[in-house]
Amino acid sequence: MNKKIYILVGMATILLFVGTGCIDKKETSRVPNKPVIQTTQPENVQEEKTSVIETIKPTPAKTEADPIIQNPTKATSTSPVATKPEITKCTSLDCFAKLARTCTIGEITHSYSTPFPFSSDLRIILNGKTYFKINGKNTNGSCTLIQQFNRPTATLSKEEKQKALEMGKTENEISTQINGMNESFKNNPVTVMTCEGSGPDIATYLINLEHSGSDESCSSSLGEDESHCIISPNLTCITKTL
């Protein structure tokens, strides 16, 4: 009885051993299939990437950019460009007086030399520049003239200096008088005079200013930086200091 049990146990052991060997053989036979799966999968991915890259194409650049740019100097119906009026520049007061007759916009920087009227013993000359501009007609229809008087410089010619020395003046006295005048001119403010009148009256005033001077009557109030003047022949002017 014991022998049969032993034989049965031994056969079970043999069967277990043989079964285990069969399982091992089946597992080892599947190992070569793994590299095949790994090699085929990247090829499919590579083909997929290639197809995506080929289908995406860059958008061609537009070549019609020039017609979009508009010329800013040309006026349009919706945004007109304001043009500045032309200014005629003269080199003499006679030329400027001709512009004034028709109230044509123009300008001139006039250089002058005139004797200083308040020196009896020395013939001192004042040299300076005055800026004139005809600004056209205002809302009242009158022509407008603008003058800016810059600071003059006092000078004494060699001939006049020699006459002063012969009259008994010294070099120091002459230099002190001239230098004192120029220092006082530096402290004087620059003045601007704006006049209104007809074009022919402004032309007459300019011609008189060039040859014989002009007559004027001015009035001002204390504490004000402007004065009101009537200048021949018939100009109404306001003088302001800058």
Secondary structure as a PSIPRED ss2 file (coil, helix, strand):
# PSIPRED VFORMAT (PSIPRED V4.0)

   1 M C   1.000  0.000  0.000
   2 N H   0.000  1.000  0.000
   3 K H   0.000  1.000  0.000
   4 K H   0.000  1.000  0.000
   5 I H   0.000  1.000  0.000
   6 Y H   0.000  1.000  0.000
   7 I H   0.000  1.000  0.000
   8 L H   0.000  1.000  0.000
   9 V H   0.000  1.000  0.000
  10 G H   0.000  1.000  0.000
  11 M H   0.000  1.000  0.000
  12 A H   0.000  1.000  0.000
  13 T H   0.000  1.000  0.000
  14 I H   0.000  1.000  0.000
  15 L H   0.000  1.000  0.000
  16 L H   0.000  1.000  0.000
  17 F H   0.000  1.000  0.000
  18 V H   0.000  1.000  0.000
  19 G H   0.000  1.000  0.000
  20 T H   0.000  1.000  0.000
  21 G H   0.000  1.000  0.000
  22 C H   0.000  1.000  0.000
  23 I H   0.000  1.000  0.000
  24 D H   0.000  1.000  0.000
  25 K H   0.000  1.000  0.000
  26 K H   0.000  1.000  0.000
  27 E H   0.000  1.000  0.000
  28 T H   0.000  1.000  0.000
  29 S H   0.000  1.000  0.000
  30 R H   0.000  1.000  0.000
  31 V C   1.000  0.000  0.000
  32 P C   1.000  0.000  0.000
  33 N H   0.000  1.000  0.000
  34 K H   0.000  1.000  0.000
  35 P H   0.000  1.000  0.000
  36 V H   0.000  1.000  0.000
  37 I H   0.000  1.000  0.000
  38 Q H   0.000  1.000  0.000
  39 T H   0.000  1.000  0.000
  40 T H   0.000  1.000  0.000
  41 Q H   0.000  1.000  0.000
  42 P H   0.000  1.000  0.000
  43 E H   0.000  1.000  0.000
  44 N H   0.000  1.000  0.000
  45 V H   0.000  1.000  0.000
  46 Q H   0.000  1.000  0.000
  47 E H   0.000  1.000  0.000
  48 E H   0.000  1.000  0.000
  49 K H   0.000  1.000  0.000
  50 T H   0.000  1.000  0.000
  51 S H   0.000  1.000  0.000
  52 V H   0.000  1.000  0.000
  53 I H   0.000  1.000  0.000
  54 E H   0.000  1.000  0.000
  55 T H   0.000  1.000  0.000
  56 I C   1.000  0.000  0.000
  57 K C   1.000  0.000  0.000
  58 P C   1.000  0.000  0.000
  59 T C   1.000  0.000  0.000
  60 P C   1.000  0.000  0.000
  61 A C   1.000  0.000  0.000
  62 K C   1.000  0.000  0.000
  63 T C   1.000  0.000  0.000
  64 E C   1.000  0.000  0.000
  65 A C   1.000  0.000  0.000
  66 D H   0.000  1.000  0.000
  67 P H   0.000  1.000  0.000
  68 I H   0.000  1.000  0.000
  69 I C   1.000  0.000  0.000
  70 Q C   1.000  0.000  0.000
  71 N C   1.000  0.000  0.000
  72 P C   1.000  0.000  0.000
  73 T C   1.000  0.000  0.000
  74 K C   1.000  0.000  0.000
  75 A C   1.000  0.000  0.000
  76 T C   1.000  0.000  0.000
  77 S C   1.000  0.000  0.000
  78 T C   1.000  0.000  0.000
  79 S C   1.000  0.000  0.000
  80 P C   1.000  0.000  0.000
  81 V C   1.000  0.000  0.000
  82 A C   1.000  0.000  0.000
  83 T C   1.000  0.000  0.000
  84 K C   1.000  0.000  0.000
  85 P C   1.000  0.000  0.000
  86 E C   1.000  0.000  0.000
  87 I C   1.000  0.000  0.000
  88 T E   0.000  0.000  1.000
  89 K E   0.000  0.000  1.000
  90 C C   1.000  0.000  0.000
  91 T C   1.000  0.000  0.000
  92 S C   1.000  0.000  0.000
  93 L H   0.000  1.000  0.000
  94 D H   0.000  1.000  0.000
  95 C H   0.000  1.000  0.000
  96 F H   0.000  1.000  0.000
  97 A H   0.000  1.000  0.000
  98 K H   0.000  1.000  0.000
  99 L H   0.000  1.000  0.000
 100 A H   0.000  1.000  0.000
 101 R H   0.000  1.000  0.000
 102 T C   1.000  0.000  0.000
 103 C C   1.000  0.000  0.000
 104 T C   1.000  0.000  0.000
 105 I C   1.000  0.000  0.000
 106 G E   0.000  0.000  1.000
 107 E E   0.000  0.000  1.000
 108 I E   0.000  0.000  1.000
 109 T E   0.000  0.000  1.000
 110 H E   0.000  0.000  1.000
 111 S E   0.000  0.000  1.000
 112 Y E   0.000  0.000  1.000
 113 S E   0.000  0.000  1.000
 114 T E   0.000  0.000  1.000
 115 P E   0.000  0.000  1.000
 116 F C   1.000  0.000  0.000
 117 P C   1.000  0.000  0.000
 118 F C   1.000  0.000  0.000
 119 S C   1.000  0.000  0.000
 120 S C   1.000  0.000  0.000
 121 D C   1.000  0.000  0.000
 122 L C   1.000  0.000  0.000
 123 R C   1.000  0.000  0.000
 124 I C   1.000  0.000  0.000
 125 I E   0.000  0.000  1.000
 126 L E   0.000  0.000  1.000
 127 N E   0.000  0.000  1.000
 128 G E   0.000  0.000  1.000
 129 K E   0.000  0.000  1.000
 130 T E   0.000  0.000  1.000
 131 Y E   0.000  0.000  1.000
 132 F E   0.000  0.000  1.000
 133 K E   0.000  0.000  1.000
 134 I E   0.000  0.000  1.000
 135 N E   0.000  0.000  1.000
 136 G E   0.000  0.000  1.000
 137 K E   0.000  0.000  1.000
 138 N C   1.000  0.000  0.000
 139 T C   1.000  0.000  0.000
 140 N C   1.000  0.000  0.000
 141 G C   1.000  0.000  0.000
 142 S C   1.000  0.000  0.000
 143 C E   0.000  0.000  1.000
 144 T E   0.000  0.000  1.000
 145 L E   0.000  0.000  1.000
 146 I E   0.000  0.000  1.000
 147 Q E   0.000  0.000  1.000
 148 Q E   0.000  0.000  1.000
 149 F E   0.000  0.000  1.000
 150 N C   1.000  0.000  0.000
 151 R C   1.000  0.000  0.000
 152 P C   1.000  0.000  0.000
 153 T E   0.000  0.000  1.000
 154 A E   0.000  0.000  1.000
 155 T E   0.000  0.000  1.000
 156 L C   1.000  0.000  0.000
 157 S C   1.000  0.000  0.000
 158 K H   0.000  1.000  0.000
 159 E H   0.000  1.000  0.000
 160 E H   0.000  1.000  0.000
 161 K H   0.000  1.000  0.000
 162 Q H   0.000  1.000  0.000
 163 K H   0.000  1.000  0.000
 164 A H   0.000  1.000  0.000
 165 L H   0.000  1.000  0.000
 166 E H   0.000  1.000  0.000
 167 M C   1.000  0.000  0.000
 168 G C   1.000  0.000  0.000
 169 K C   1.000  0.000  0.000
 170 T C   1.000  0.000  0.000
 171 E H   0.000  1.000  0.000
 172 N H   0.000  1.000  0.000
 173 E H   0.000  1.000  0.000
 174 I H   0.000  1.000  0.000
 175 S H   0.000  1.000  0.000
 176 T H   0.000  1.000  0.000
 177 Q H   0.000  1.000  0.000
 178 I H   0.000  1.000  0.000
 179 N H   0.000  1.000  0.000
 180 G H   0.000  1.000  0.000
 181 M H   0.000  1.000  0.000
 182 N H   0.000  1.000  0.000
 183 E H   0.000  1.000  0.000
 184 S H   0.000  1.000  0.000
 185 F H   0.000  1.000  0.000
 186 K H   0.000  1.000  0.000
 187 N H   0.000  1.000  0.000
 188 N C   1.000  0.000  0.000
 189 P C   1.000  0.000  0.000
 190 V C   1.000  0.000  0.000
 191 T E   0.000  0.000  1.000
 192 V E   0.000  0.000  1.000
 193 M E   0.000  0.000  1.000
 194 T E   0.000  0.000  1.000
 195 C E   0.000  0.000  1.000
 196 E E   0.000  0.000  1.000
 197 G E   0.000  0.000  1.000
 198 S C   1.000  0.000  0.000
 199 G H   0.000  1.000  0.000
 200 P H   0.000  1.000  0.000
 201 D H   0.000  1.000  0.000
 202 I H   0.000  1.000  0.000
 203 A H   0.000  1.000  0.000
 204 T H   0.000  1.000  0.000
 205 Y H   0.000  1.000  0.000
 206 L H   0.000  1.000  0.000
 207 I H   0.000  1.000  0.000
 208 N H   0.000  1.000  0.000
 209 L H   0.000  1.000  0.000
 210 E H   0.000  1.000  0.000
 211 H H   0.000  1.000  0.000
 212 S C   1.000  0.000  0.000
 213 G C   1.000  0.000  0.000
 214 S C   1.000  0.000  0.000
 215 D C   1.000  0.000  0.000
 216 E E   0.000  0.000  1.000
 217 S E   0.000  0.000  1.000
 218 C E   0.000  0.000  1.000
 219 S E   0.000  0.000  1.000
 220 S E   0.000  0.000  1.000
 221 S C   1.000  0.000  0.000
 222 L C   1.000  0.000  0.000
 223 G C   1.000  0.000  0.000
 224 E C   1.000  0.000  0.000
 225 D C   1.000  0.000  0.000
 226 E E   0.000  0.000  1.000
 227 S E   0.000  0.000  1.000
 228 H E   0.000  0.000  1.000
 229 C E   0.000  0.000  1.000
 230 I E   0.000  0.000  1.000
 231 I E   0.000  0.000  1.000
 232 S C   1.000  0.000  0.000
 233 P C   1.000  0.000  0.000
 234 N C   1.000  0.000  0.000
 235 L E   0.000  0.000  1.000
 236 T E   0.000  0.000  1.000
 237 C E   0.000  0.000  1.000
 238 I E   0.000  0.000  1.000
 239 T E   0.000  0.000  1.000
 240 K E   0.000  0.000  1.000
 241 T E   0.000  0.000  1.000
 242 L C   1.000  0.000  0.000
